Amino acid sequence: MYTFKIHLNKEEEGGYMASVPALPGCITQGESIEEAIEMAKEAIELYVEELRDRGERIPDDSNTLEYSLNLELA
């Protein structure tokens, strides 16, 4: 089993961009958060399939910790 973090960013023109930090260039989008997540799952599957076909290592985020820090700066 692999673990992948998905970053979702709300786009100014609407919808959400989804990127997968462990897989460089794995970026997609959706009109809603749910759609962006589904599109990300599909993009991850295709990306991993391509890595397997080329015999490359499949990176994942199972050992990655993430923390959001909120700072009020003057």
N, C-alpha and C positions, 0 to 999 in steps of 0.2 A: 504494500500500500504506500502511496506517495501523498505528501501533504504540500499543497500549494496555496500561498497567500494571494489574494486578489485585491488589488487597490481599485476602488471605485471613485471616480471624480465626476462631479456634476458639471455638465457642459453649459456654457452660457446660452447657447442656441437651443438647449433642451437635450434631454437624454443623459446617459452616463457613459463615460469611457471606463473600460476595465483593462487593467494591465496586470501581468504576472511577473513580479520581480525576478523570480528564479529562472525564468525563461525569457532571455533578452529578445525584444521585438514581438513578444506575444501580447498583442493589444487588439481589443475589439470594442464594440459599443452596443448599447441597447437603449430603447426608449424609456424603459423603467429599470429599477434596480434588479428586479427578478429576471428581466430579459437580458440585461448585461451579464448577470451571473451565468445564465444558461449559455449565452454566447461564449463566455470565458471557458466554461467546461468543454464546449466543442473545440475551441481554439487550442486548449491544453491537450486534448486527445489527439488532434492532428499534429501538433508540435512534437509530442512524445512519440507518436508513430513514426514521424520523420527521423527523430534521433535513433530509434530502434533500427530502422531500415539502414541507417548509416553506421550502425554499430557503436554509437556514441553513448557516453554515460548520461543518465537521466538525473539532473539535479532536482532537489526539492527543498522545501522549507521546514522539514521535520525538526531540525536543530536550530532554527532561527527564532529568536525572541523579538517581539515587537512591542514598542511602548509609544504612546502618544503623549507628548509633553505640551501643555498649554502654558504659555508665558504671557504676562501682561507687561509689555515693554513701554517705557515712557519716551 
